[in-house]
């Protein structure tokens, strides 16, 4: 039997954790409950979740924030049959009707921490 190379092992581990992260995001469970039910260590799950999220939201793997000169004066929402548009000052975020609420909440949370 031929052993997998170090690179292949690393890729297999990454795919394993990416699959768990995606399943958890869709599950609606808390991280603790998901780890308990999946019989995986919470510390390893957290490590990989942070690693994968950083890479997902920033091409270089580092979270970056753009400084905002003034905080938004108002937040407005408009709804139509195609989804929701959120206005934050001059910024506009358009969401389709079937957008992933979990990801949106995480993005807003990251943006709030950067302001």
C-alpha positions as CSV (number, residue, x, y, z in Angstrom):
1,X,0.0,0.0,0.0
2,X,1.3,3.4,-0.9
3,X,1.1,6.1,1.8
4,X,-0.3,9.5,0.9
5,X,2.2,12.3,0.6
6,X,2.2,15.0,3.3
7,X,0.5,17.4,0.8
8,X,-2.3,14.8,0.0
9,X,-2.8,14.3,3.8
10,X,-3.1,18.0,4.3
11,X,-5.5,18.4,1.5
12,X,-7.7,15.5,2.7
13,X,-7.8,17.1,6.2
14,X,-8.7,20.5,4.8
15,X,-11.6,18.9,2.7
16,X,-12.8,17.1,5.9
17,X,-13.0,20.3,7.8
18,X,-14.5,22.3,4.9
19,X,-17.3,19.7,4.7
20,X,-17.9,20.0,8.4
21,X,-18.0,23.8,8.3
22,X,-20.5,23.8,5.4
23,X,-22.7,21.2,7.1
24,X,-22.6,23.2,10.4
25,X,-23.5,26.4,8.6
26,X,-26.6,24.8,7.1
27,X,-27.6,22.9,10.2
28,X,-28.8,25.8,12.4
29,X,-27.1,24.2,15.3
30,X,-24.8,25.9,17.7
31,X,-21.1,25.1,17.3
32,X,-21.1,23.2,20.6
33,X,-24.1,21.1,19.7
34,X,-22.8,20.4,16.2
35,X,-19.4,19.2,17.5
36,X,-21.1,17.1,20.2
37,X,-23.4,15.4,17.6
38,X,-20.5,14.9,15.1
39,X,-18.2,13.7,17.8
40,X,-15.4,16.1,16.9
41,X,-13.3,18.3,19.1
42,X,-14.6,21.9,19.5
43,X,-11.1,23.3,19.6
44,X,-10.2,21.7,16.2
45,X,-13.5,22.8,14.7
46,X,-12.9,26.4,15.9
47,X,-9.3,26.4,14.5
48,X,-10.5,25.3,11.1
49,X,-13.6,27.5,11.1
50,X,-11.4,30.6,11.7
51,X,-8.8,29.5,9.1
52,X,-11.5,28.8,6.5
53,X,-13.5,32.0,7.2
54,X,-10.3,34.2,6.9
55,X,-9.5,32.7,3.5
56,X,-13.1,32.9,2.4
57,X,-13.5,36.6,3.1
58,X,-10.0,37.7,2.1
59,X,-7.9,36.4,-0.8
60,X,-4.6,36.5,1.1
61,X,-6.0,34.7,4.1
62,X,-6.0,37.9,6.3
63,X,-9.0,39.8,7.2
64,X,-8.8,43.4,6.0
65,X,-11.0,46.3,6.7
66,X,-11.5,49.5,4.8
67,X,-11.5,52.6,7.0
68,X,-14.7,54.6,7.0
69,X,-14.5,58.3,7.2
70,X,-17.9,58.8,8.8
71,X,-20.2,56.2,10.3
72,X,-23.4,55.8,8.2
73,X,-26.0,58.3,9.1
74,X,-28.9,56.0,8.5
75,X,-29.8,52.5,7.5
76,X,-32.6,51.9,5.1
77,X,-34.1,48.7,3.7
78,X,-36.2,48.3,0.6
79,X,-38.0,45.1,-0.3
80,X,-39.3,43.9,-3.6
81,X,-39.9,40.6,-5.3
82,X,-36.2,40.1,-6.1
83,X,-35.0,40.5,-2.5
84,X,-33.7,43.1,-0.1
85,X,-31.5,46.1,-0.6
86,X,-29.8,47.5,2.5
87,X,-28.4,51.1,2.3
88,X,-25.7,52.0,4.8
89,X,-24.9,55.7,4.0
90,X,-23.5,55.6,0.5
91,X,-23.0,51.8,0.5
92,X,-25.7,49.5,-0.9
93,X,-25.9,45.8,-0.3
94,X,-28.3,43.8,-2.5
95,X,-29.5,40.4,-1.4
96,X,-31.6,38.0,-3.4
97,X,-34.7,36.5,-1.8
98,X,-32.9,33.2,-1.1
99,X,-29.7,34.7,0.4
100,X,-27.9,32.8,3.1
101,X,-28.8,34.6,6.3
102,X,-26.1,32.9,8.4
103,X,-23.3,34.2,6.1
104,X,-25.0,37.7,5.9
105,X,-25.0,37.9,9.7
106,X,-21.4,36.9,9.9
107,X,-20.4,39.5,7.3
108,X,-22.3,42.2,9.1
109,X,-20.6,41.2,12.3
110,X,-17.2,41.4,10.7
111,X,-18.0,44.8,9.3
112,X,-19.2,46.1,12.6
113,X,-16.0,45.0,14.3
114,X,-14.0,46.9,11.6
115,X,-15.9,50.2,12.0
